[in-house]
Amino acid sequence: MKKPILYLFLFLMMAGCGGDPLAPLDAAVTGPADSPFTVNPPGGGTSFVGPLDFQVKNAAGIALPGVQMEIFAYNGGVLTDLNGNLLDATTPDYFKTETDDRGLARAFFLIALPDCSATEDLTFAGSVGATVGVTSDLWTGTYTIKKC
């Protein structure tokens, strides 16, 4: 009976080794404040927003470097670097990275804007979310395209 328990214990120990660095359970991720944007006619084109910095800290407020973070773009936007290059060409609305020595992960957001309407202002939103373990934060850019 002791051997199966010992094997189970060894298996569990080895299964938990290696892999991606995960945040402790008390970690929190915070990101930038939401942003409103007004676009004058004719609208259209694209909007490039950034940098969007998300930071991971523990309960004591200490930044956590080297922690795995997943970043998602929503509502038709994509994640890019400073030069507008996709962070991941295969899945442009998703990027997996690790926080830097300040506990930060950075992305830029690119979204296509609709043309203006002749009858009314158009409002829509684009968002970027960051997830670390069981915690997440969401930035939302609200765009108002003024009528033509």
BAVEX-134169 format. One record per residue: residue number from 1; residue in three letters; y negated, x, z of N, C-alpha, C, O in turn. Coordinates in steps of 0.2 Angstrom, whole numbers. Last residue first. Example, Ala and Ser with C-alpha at 12.3 -4.5 7.8 and 13.67 -1.06 7.14 Angstrom:
+-----+-----+-------+-------+-------+-------+-------+-------+-------+-------+-------+-------+-------+-------+
:   k :   r :  n_py :  n_px :  n_pz : ca_py : ca_px : ca_pz :  c_py :  c_px :  c_pz :  o_py :  o_px :  o_pz :
+-----+-----+-------+-------+-------+-------+-------+-------+-------+-------+-------+-------+-------+-------+
:   2 : Ser :    11 :    64 :    35 :     5 :    68 :    36 :     0 :    64 :    39 :    -6 :    67 :    40 :
:   1 : Ala :    28 :    66 :    39 :    22 :    62 :    39 :    16 :    66 :    39 :    17 :    71 :    42 :
+-----+-----+-------+-------+-------+-------+-------+-------+-------+-------+-------+-------+-------+-------+
This chain:
+-----+-----+-------+-------+-------+-------+-------+-------+-------+-------+-------+-------+-------+-------+
:   k :   r :  n_py :  n_px :  n_pz : ca_py : ca_px : ca_pz :  c_py :  c_px :  c_pz :  o_py :  o_px :  o_pz :
+-----+-----+-------+-------+-------+-------+-------+-------+-------+-------+-------+-------+-------+-------+
: 148 : Cys :  -315 :  -109 :  -203 :  -318 :  -106 :  -208 :  -325 :  -110 :  -209 :  -329 :  -108 :  -214 :
: 147 : Lys :  -313 :  -107 :  -185 :  -312 :  -111 :  -191 :  -317 :  -108 :  -196 :  -322 :  -105 :  -195 :
: 146 : Lys :  -306 :   -93 :  -177 :  -312 :   -97 :  -178 :  -311 :  -101 :  -184 :  -309 :   -98 :  -189 :
: 145 : Ile :  -292 :   -90 :  -168 :  -295 :   -89 :  -175 :  -300 :   -95 :  -176 :  -298 :  -101 :  -176 :
: 144 : Thr :  -288 :   -83 :  -153 :  -292 :   -89 :  -156 :  -295 :   -87 :  -163 :  -299 :   -83 :  -163 :
: 143 : Tyr :  -275 :   -77 :  -145 :  -279 :   -77 :  -150 :  -282 :   -83 :  -152 :  -278 :   -88 :  -153 :
: 142 : Thr :  -269 :   -70 :  -130 :  -271 :   -76 :  -133 :  -276 :   -76 :  -139 :  -282 :   -73 :  -137 :
: 141 : Gly :  -257 :   -59 :  -125 :  -263 :   -59 :  -129 :  -264 :   -66 :  -132 :  -260 :   -68 :  -136 :
: 140 : Thr :  -249 :   -56 :  -110 :  -250 :   -61 :  -116 :  -257 :   -60 :  -119 :  -262 :   -60 :  -115 :
: 139 : Trp :  -236 :   -47 :  -102 :  -243 :   -47 :  -105 :  -243 :   -52 :  -110 :  -239 :   -52 :  -115 :
: 138 : Leu :  -225 :   -49 :   -89 :  -227 :   -51 :   -95 :  -234 :   -50 :   -97 :  -238 :   -53 :   -93 :
: 137 : Asp :  -212 :   -40 :   -80 :  -219 :   -42 :   -80 :  -220 :   -44 :   -88 :  -217 :   -42 :   -92 :
: 136 : Ser :  -198 :   -41 :   -68 :  -201 :   -40 :   -75 :  -208 :   -42 :   -74 :  -210 :   -45 :   -69 :
: 135 : Thr :  -182 :   -36 :   -60 :  -189 :   -38 :   -60 :  -192 :   -37 :   -67 :  -190 :   -33 :   -71 :
: 134 : Val :  -169 :   -31 :   -60 :  -170 :   -38 :   -59 :  -178 :   -41 :   -59 :  -179 :   -46 :   -57 :
: 133 : Gly :  -171 :   -18 :   -71 :  -167 :   -21 :   -66 :  -168 :   -29 :   -66 :  -167 :   -32 :   -71 :
: 132 : Val :  -186 :   -21 :   -78 :  -182 :   -16 :   -75 :  -178 :   -19 :   -70 :  -180 :   -22 :   -65 :
: 131 : Thr :  -194 :   -26 :   -93 :  -189 :   -28 :   -88 :  -186 :   -21 :   -85 :  -184 :   -17 :   -89 :
: 130 : Ala :  -209 :   -32 :  -100 :  -205 :   -26 :   -98 :  -201 :   -28 :   -92 :  -203 :   -32 :   -88 :
: 129 : Gly :  -216 :   -41 :  -114 :  -213 :   -41 :  -108 :  -209 :   -34 :  -106 :  -206 :   -31 :  -111 :
: 128 : Val :  -229 :   -47 :  -123 :  -225 :   -41 :  -123 :  -222 :   -41 :  -115 :  -226 :   -42 :  -111 :
: 127 : Ser :  -234 :   -60 :  -135 :  -233 :   -57 :  -128 :  -228 :   -51 :  -129 :  -225 :   -50 :  -133 :
: 126 : Gly :  -247 :   -70 :  -142 :  -241 :   -65 :  -143 :  -240 :   -62 :  -136 :  -245 :   -61 :  -132 :
: 125 : Ala :  -252 :   -87 :  -146 :  -251 :   -81 :  -142 :  -246 :   -76 :  -144 :  -241 :   -78 :  -147 :
: 124 : Phe :  -266 :   -96 :  -154 :  -259 :   -94 :  -153 :  -258 :   -88 :  -149 :  -263 :   -85 :  -147 :
: 123 : Thr :  -276 :  -108 :  -161 :  -275 :  -104 :  -155 :  -267 :  -102 :  -155 :  -263 :  -107 :  -156 :
: 122 : Leu :  -289 :  -111 :  -172 :  -282 :  -110 :  -171 :  -281 :  -106 :  -165 :  -284 :  -101 :  -165 :
: 121 : Asp :  -302 :  -123 :  -175 :  -300 :  -117 :  -172 :  -293 :  -117 :  -171 :  -290 :  -122 :  -169 :
: 120 : Glu :  -302 :  -134 :  -190 :  -302 :  -132 :  -182 :  -300 :  -125 :  -181 :  -297 :  -122 :  -185 :
: 119 : Thr :  -303 :  -135 :  -204 :  -304 :  -141 :  -199 :  -305 :  -139 :  -192 :  -308 :  -143 :  -188 :
: 118 : Ala :  -299 :  -124 :  -211 :  -306 :  -127 :  -212 :  -308 :  -132 :  -208 :  -313 :  -135 :  -207 :
: 117 : Ser :  -293 :  -110 :  -202 :  -292 :  -117 :  -204 :  -299 :  -119 :  -206 :  -304 :  -118 :  -203 :
: 116 : Cys :  -289 :   -92 :  -206 :  -293 :   -98 :  -203 :  -291 :  -105 :  -206 :  -289 :  -105 :  -212 :
: 115 : Asp :  -272 :   -85 :  -207 :  -279 :   -87 :  -210 :  -282 :   -92 :  -206 :  -279 :   -96 :  -202 :
: 114 : Pro :  -264 :   -78 :  -193 :  -264 :   -83 :  -198 :  -271 :   -83 :  -201 :  -276 :   -80 :  -198 :
: 113 : Leu :  -259 :   -61 :  -190 :  -263 :   -66 :  -189 :  -263 :   -71 :  -194 :  -263 :   -69 :  -200 :
: 112 : Ala :  -245 :   -51 :  -184 :  -249 :   -54 :  -190 :  -253 :   -60 :  -188 :  -250 :   -64 :  -184 :
: 111 : Ile :  -246 :   -38 :  -172 :  -244 :   -45 :  -174 :  -248 :   -47 :  -180 :  -254 :   -46 :  -180 :
: 110 : Leu :  -241 :   -25 :  -162 :  -244 :   -27 :  -168 :  -241 :   -34 :  -170 :  -235 :   -35 :  -170 :
: 109 : Phe :  -243 :   -15 :  -148 :  -241 :   -22 :  -150 :  -245 :   -23 :  -157 :  -251 :   -23 :  -157 :
: 108 : Phe :  -237 :    -1 :  -140 :  -242 :    -4 :  -143 :  -239 :   -10 :  -146 :  -233 :   -11 :  -148 :
: 107 : Ala :  -231 :     5 :  -124 :  -230 :     2 :  -130 :  -236 :     0 :  -133 :  -241 :    -2 :  -129 :
: 106 : Arg :  -225 :    15 :  -111 :  -230 :    13 :  -115 :  -228 :    10 :  -122 :  -223 :    13 :  -124 :
: 105 : Ala :  -221 :    17 :   -94 :  -218 :    16 :  -100 :  -224 :    13 :  -105 :  -227 :     8 :  -102 :
: 104 : Leu :  -223 :    27 :   -79 :  -225 :    23 :   -84 :  -221 :    23 :   -90 :  -218 :    28 :   -92 :
: 103 : Gly :  -221 :    36 :   -68 :  -217 :    29 :   -68 :  -220 :    24 :   -73 :  -219 :    18 :   -73 :
: 102 : Arg :  -225 :    48 :   -71 :  -230 :    43 :   -67 :  -227 :    36 :   -66 :  -230 :    32 :   -64 :
: 101 : Asp :  -216 :    54 :   -79 :  -217 :    56 :   -72 :  -221 :    52 :   -68 :  -222 :    54 :   -62 :
: 100 : Asp :  -210 :    38 :   -88 :  -212 :    45 :   -87 :  -213 :    48 :   -80 :  -211 :    44 :   -75 :
:  99 : Thr :  -196 :    28 :   -89 :  -202 :    29 :   -87 :  -204 :    37 :   -87 :  -199 :    41 :   -86 :
:  98 : Glu :  -186 :    26 :  -104 :  -187 :    28 :   -97 :  -194 :    29 :   -95 :  -198 :    31 :  -100 :
:  97 : Thr :  -182 :    12 :  -115 :  -185 :    19 :  -114 :  -184 :    20 :  -106 :  -181 :    16 :  -103 :
:  96 : Lys :  -179 :     1 :  -129 :  -177 :     4 :  -122 :  -179 :    11 :  -121 :  -178 :    15 :  -126 :
:  95 : Phe :  -187 :   -12 :  -137 :  -186 :    -5 :  -136 :  -184 :    -3 :  -129 :  -186 :    -6 :  -124 :
:  94 : Tyr :  -189 :   -25 :  -149 :  -185 :   -22 :  -143 :  -186 :   -15 :  -143 :  -185 :   -11 :  -148 :
:  93 : Asp :  -193 :   -29 :  -161 :  -196 :   -32 :  -156 :  -193 :   -30 :  -149 :  -193 :   -34 :  -144 :
:  92 : Pro :  -187 :   -21 :  -171 :  -194 :   -20 :  -170 :  -197 :   -23 :  -164 :  -202 :   -22 :  -162 :
:  91 : Thr :  -173 :   -14 :  -172 :  -175 :   -20 :  -168 :  -182 :   -19 :  -166 :  -183 :   -17 :  -161 :
:  90 : Thr :  -173 :    -4 :  -182 :  -168 :    -8 :  -182 :  -169 :   -15 :  -178 :  -168 :   -20 :  -180 :
:  89 : Ala :  -185 :     4 :  -178 :  -185 :     0 :  -185 :  -179 :    -5 :  -185 :  -180 :   -10 :  -189 :
:  88 : Asp :  -193 :     6 :  -164 :  -186 :     5 :  -166 :  -186 :     1 :  -173 :  -186 :    -5 :  -172 :
:  87 : Leu :  -206 :     7 :  -165 :  -203 :    11 :  -160 :  -195 :    11 :  -161 :  -192 :    16 :  -160 :
:  86 : Leu :  -215 :     8 :  -180 :  -211 :     5 :  -176 :  -207 :     9 :  -171 :  -205 :    15 :  -173 :
:  85 : Asn :  -232 :    15 :  -180 :  -225 :    16 :  -182 :  -220 :    12 :  -177 :  -221 :    12 :  -171 :
:  84 : Gly :  -245 :    15 :  -176 :  -242 :     9 :  -179 :  -235 :    10 :  -182 :  -233 :     5 :  -185 :
:  83 : Asn :  -248 :    26 :  -169 :  -250 :    26 :  -176 :  -247 :    20 :  -179 :  -248 :    20 :  -186 :
:  82 : Leu :  -243 :    24 :  -156 :  -251 :    24 :  -157 :  -253 :    24 :  -164 :  -258 :    21 :  -166 :
:  81 : Asp :  -229 :    13 :  -160 :  -232 :    19 :  -156 :  -240 :    19 :  -158 :  -242 :    14 :  -161 :
:  80 : Thr :  -224 :    -4 :  -157 :  -226 :     2 :  -161 :  -228 :     7 :  -157 :  -229 :     7 :  -151 :
:  79 : Leu :  -216 :   -19 :  -158 :  -218 :   -14 :  -154 :  -219 :    -8 :  -158 :  -214 :    -6 :  -162 :
:  78 : Val :  -222 :   -35 :  -165 :  -217 :   -29 :  -165 :  -220 :   -24 :  -160 :  -226 :   -24 :  -159 :
:  77 : Gly :  -222 :   -53 :  -164 :  -225 :   -47 :  -164 :  -220 :   -41 :  -164 :  -214 :   -43 :  -163 :
:  76 : Gly :  -216 :   -66 :  -163 :  -217 :   -63 :  -170 :  -221 :   -56 :  -170 :  -221 :   -53 :  -175 :
:  75 : Asn :  -215 :   -69 :  -150 :  -219 :   -73 :  -154 :  -221 :   -70 :  -161 :  -227 :   -71 :  -163 :
:  74 : Tyr :  -214 :   -53 :  -141 :  -212 :   -60 :  -142 :  -217 :   -64 :  -147 :  -222 :   -61 :  -148 :
:  73 : Ala :  -205 :   -38 :  -137 :  -211 :   -42 :  -140 :  -209 :   -49 :  -142 :  -203 :   -50 :  -144 :
:  72 : Phe :  -199 :   -29 :  -123 :  -198 :   -35 :  -128 :  -205 :   -37 :  -131 :  -210 :   -38 :  -127 :
:  71 : Ile :  -192 :   -16 :  -115 :  -198 :   -19 :  -117 :  -197 :   -23 :  -123 :  -193 :   -22 :  -128 :
:  70 : Glu :  -183 :    -9 :  -102 :  -183 :   -13 :  -108 :  -189 :   -16 :  -109 :  -192 :   -20 :  -105 :
:  69 : Met :  -181 :     6 :   -93 :  -185 :     0 :   -94 :  -184 :    -3 :  -101 :  -183 :     1 :  -106 :
:  68 : Gln :  -174 :    17 :   -81 :  -173 :    13 :   -88 :  -177 :     7 :   -88 :  -177 :     3 :   -83 :
:  67 : Val :  -184 :    30 :   -74 :  -180 :    23 :   -73 :  -180 :    20 :   -80 :  -185 :    20 :   -84 :
:  66 : Gly :  -192 :    42 :   -73 :  -185 :    42 :   -75 :  -181 :    35 :   -75 :  -174 :    36 :   -74 :
:  65 : Pro :  -201 :    39 :   -58 :  -200 :    42 :   -64 :  -193 :    41 :   -66 :  -188 :    41 :   -62 :
:  64 : Leu :  -210 :    27 :   -49 :  -203 :    29 :   -50 :  -202 :    32 :   -57 :  -201 :    28 :   -62 :
:  63 : Ala :  -223 :    28 :   -37 :  -221 :    27 :   -44 :  -214 :    30 :   -45 :  -212 :    35 :   -41 :
:  62 : Ile :  -223 :    19 :   -22 :  -222 :    26 :   -25 :  -219 :    25 :   -32 :  -214 :    21 :   -33 :
:  61 : Gly :  -224 :     8 :   -14 :  -229 :     9 :   -19 :  -229 :    16 :   -22 :  -234 :    18 :   -25 :
:  60 : Ala :  -213 :     4 :    -7 :  -218 :     8 :    -3 :  -224 :    10 :    -8 :  -229 :    13 :    -6 :
:  59 : Ala :  -205 :    -2 :   -16 :  -208 :    -6 :   -11 :  -214 :    -2 :    -7 :  -218 :    -5 :    -5 :
:  58 : Asn :  -208 :     8 :   -31 :  -204 :     5 :   -26 :  -208 :     1 :   -21 :  -214 :     0 :   -22 :
:  57 : Lys :  -214 :     4 :   -48 :  -215 :     7 :   -41 :  -210 :     4 :   -36 :  -207 :    -1 :   -38 :
:  56 : Val :  -217 :     6 :   -65 :  -212 :     5 :   -60 :  -214 :     8 :   -53 :  -215 :    14 :   -53 :
:  55 : Gln :  -229 :     0 :   -77 :  -227 :     5 :   -72 :  -222 :     2 :   -67 :  -222 :    -4 :   -65 :
:  54 : Phe :  -234 :    -1 :   -93 :  -230 :    -5 :   -88 :  -228 :     1 :   -83 :  -225 :     6 :   -85 :
:  53 : Asp :  -247 :    -2 :  -104 :  -243 :     2 :  -100 :  -240 :    -2 :   -94 :  -243 :    -6 :   -91 :
:  52 : Leu :  -251 :    -3 :  -120 :  -249 :    -8 :  -115 :  -245 :    -4 :  -110 :  -239 :    -2 :  -112 :
:  51 : Pro :  -266 :     4 :  -128 :  -259 :     4 :  -125 :  -258 :    -1 :  -120 :  -262 :    -3 :  -116 :
:  50 : Gly :  -266 :   -10 :  -139 :  -263 :    -5 :  -135 :  -268 :     0 :  -132 :  -274 :     0 :  -134 :
:  49 : Val :  -264 :   -20 :  -153 :  -266 :   -20 :  -146 :  -263 :   -14 :  -143 :  -256 :   -13 :  -143 :
:  48 : Phe :  -269 :   -25 :  -168 :  -265 :   -20 :  -165 :  -268 :   -19 :  -158 :  -274 :   -18 :  -157 :
:  47 : Ser :  -266 :   -39 :  -179 :  -270 :   -36 :  -173 :  -266 :   -31 :  -170 :  -260 :   -32 :  -169 :
:  46 : Thr :  -269 :   -41 :  -197 :  -265 :   -40 :  -191 :  -269 :   -38 :  -185 :  -275 :   -36 :  -186 :
:  45 : Gly :  -273 :   -54 :  -209 :  -272 :   -47 :  -207 :  -268 :   -47 :  -201 :  -263 :   -51 :  -200 :
:  44 : Gly :  -282 :   -69 :  -204 :  -277 :   -66 :  -207 :  -277 :   -58 :  -205 :  -280 :   -57 :  -200 :
:  43 : Gly :  -300 :   -73 :  -204 :  -293 :   -72 :  -201 :  -288 :   -68 :  -205 :  -290 :   -64 :  -209 :
:  42 : Pro :  -312 :   -73 :  -211 :  -307 :   -77 :  -213 :  -300 :   -77 :  -210 :  -295 :   -80 :  -211 :
:  41 : Pro :  -318 :   -79 :  -196 :  -315 :   -80 :  -202 :  -316 :   -74 :  -207 :  -321 :   -70 :  -206 :
:  40 : Asn :  -314 :   -69 :  -181 :  -319 :   -73 :  -185 :  -316 :   -74 :  -192 :  -311 :   -70 :  -194 :
:  39 : Val :  -305 :   -71 :  -166 :  -305 :   -68 :  -173 :  -309 :   -72 :  -177 :  -308 :   -78 :  -178 :
:  38 : Thr :  -304 :   -66 :  -150 :  -307 :   -70 :  -154 :  -308 :   -67 :  -161 :  -310 :   -61 :  -162 :
:  37 : Phe :  -293 :   -64 :  -136 :  -295 :   -61 :  -143 :  -298 :   -67 :  -147 :  -295 :   -72 :  -147 :
:  36 : Pro :  -289 :   -61 :  -119 :  -291 :   -65 :  -125 :  -294 :   -62 :  -130 :  -297 :   -57 :  -130 :
:  35 : Ser :  -275 :   -54 :  -111 :  -281 :   -53 :  -115 :  -282 :   -58 :  -119 :  -278 :   -61 :  -123 :
:  34 : Asp :  -268 :   -50 :   -94 :  -268 :   -54 :  -101 :  -275 :   -53 :  -104 :  -280 :   -52 :  -101 :
:  33 : Ala :  -267 :   -33 :   -88 :  -269 :   -40 :   -87 :  -269 :   -44 :   -94 :  -269 :   -40 :   -99 :
:  32 : Pro :  -252 :   -23 :   -89 :  -259 :   -25 :   -90 :  -260 :   -32 :   -89 :  -256 :   -36 :   -90 :
:  31 : Gly :  -239 :   -23 :   -76 :  -241 :   -22 :   -83 :  -249 :   -24 :   -83 :  -252 :   -25 :   -78 :
:  30 : Thr :  -226 :   -18 :   -65 :  -232 :   -21 :   -66 :  -235 :   -19 :   -73 :  -234 :   -13 :   -75 :
:  29 : Val :  -211 :   -20 :   -57 :  -214 :   -18 :   -63 :  -220 :   -22 :   -64 :  -221 :   -28 :   -63 :
:  28 : Ala :  -203 :   -14 :   -42 :  -207 :   -19 :   -46 :  -210 :   -16 :   -52 :  -212 :   -10 :   -52 :
:  27 : Ala :  -188 :   -11 :   -32 :  -193 :    -9 :   -38 :  -197 :   -15 :   -40 :  -194 :   -21 :   -41 :
:  26 : Asp :  -178 :   -14 :   -24 :  -184 :   -15 :   -21 :  -190 :   -13 :   -27 :  -196 :   -14 :   -25 :
:  25 : Leu :  -166 :    -9 :   -30 :  -167 :   -16 :   -30 :  -174 :   -18 :   -27 :  -176 :   -23 :   -29 :
:  24 : Pro :  -171 :     5 :   -40 :  -168 :     2 :   -34 :  -170 :    -5 :   -34 :  -174 :    -7 :   -38 :
:  23 : Ala :  -167 :     6 :   -58 :  -171 :     6 :   -53 :  -168 :     3 :   -46 :  -163 :     0 :   -47 :
:  22 : Leu :  -155 :    18 :   -66 :  -157 :    11 :   -64 :  -162 :    11 :   -58 :  -162 :    16 :   -54 :
:  21 : Pro :  -152 :    28 :   -79 :  -155 :    28 :   -72 :  -157 :    21 :   -71 :  -162 :    19 :   -75 :
:  20 : Asp :  -136 :    25 :   -87 :  -143 :    25 :   -87 :  -146 :    25 :   -80 :  -143 :    22 :   -76 :
:  19 : Gly :  -122 :    36 :   -84 :  -125 :    30 :   -87 :  -133 :    31 :   -86 :  -135 :    36 :   -85 :
:  18 : Gly :  -114 :    42 :   -68 :  -117 :    42 :   -75 :  -120 :    36 :   -77 :  -122 :    32 :   -73 :
:  17 : Cys :  -103 :    31 :   -59 :  -106 :    38 :   -60 :  -109 :    38 :   -67 :  -106 :    34 :   -72 :
:  16 : Gly :   -96 :    20 :   -56 :  -103 :    20 :   -55 :  -106 :    26 :   -56 :  -112 :    27 :   -55 :
:  15 : Ala :   -83 :    23 :   -59 :   -86 :    18 :   -63 :   -93 :    18 :   -62 :   -97 :    16 :   -67 :
:  14 : Met :   -79 :    32 :   -49 :   -80 :    35 :   -55 :   -84 :    30 :   -60 :   -88 :    32 :   -64 :
:  13 : Met :   -78 :    22 :   -38 :   -83 :    28 :   -38 :   -84 :    31 :   -44 :   -90 :    32 :   -46 :
:  12 : Leu :   -68 :    14 :   -43 :   -75 :    11 :   -42 :   -80 :    17 :   -41 :   -86 :    16 :   -44 :
:  11 : Phe :   -57 :    23 :   -43 :   -60 :    20 :   -49 :   -67 :    17 :   -49 :   -71 :    18 :   -53 :
:  10 : Leu :   -56 :    26 :   -30 :   -58 :    31 :   -34 :   -60 :    28 :   -41 :   -65 :    31 :   -44 :
:   9 : Phe :   -52 :    13 :   -25 :   -58 :    16 :   -22 :   -60 :    22 :   -27 :   -66 :    22 :   -29 :
:   8 : Leu :   -40 :    11 :   -32 :   -46 :     7 :   -33 :   -52 :    10 :   -31 :   -57 :     9 :   -34 :
:   7 : Tyr :   -33 :    22 :   -26 :   -34 :    22 :   -33 :   -40 :    17 :   -35 :   -44 :    19 :   -39 :
:   6 : Leu :   -32 :    17 :   -13 :   -35 :    24 :   -14 :   -37 :    24 :   -22 :   -43 :    26 :   -23 :
:   5 : Ile :   -25 :     6 :   -15 :   -32 :     5 :   -12 :   -36 :    12 :   -13 :   -42 :    11 :   -15 :
:   4 : Pro :   -13 :    10 :   -19 :   -17 :     6 :   -24 :   -24 :     6 :   -21 :   -29 :     5 :   -25 :
:   3 : Lys :    -9 :    19 :    -8 :   -10 :    22 :   -14 :   -14 :    17 :   -19 :   -19 :    19 :   -22 :
:   2 : Lys :    -6 :    10 :     3 :   -12 :    14 :     3 :   -14 :    17 :    -4 :   -20 :    18 :    -5 :
:   1 : Met :     6 :     4 :     0 :     0 :     0 :     0 :    -6 :     4 :     0 :   -11 :     2 :    -3 :
+-----+-----+-------+-------+-------+-------+-------+-------+-------+-------+-------+-------+-------+-------+
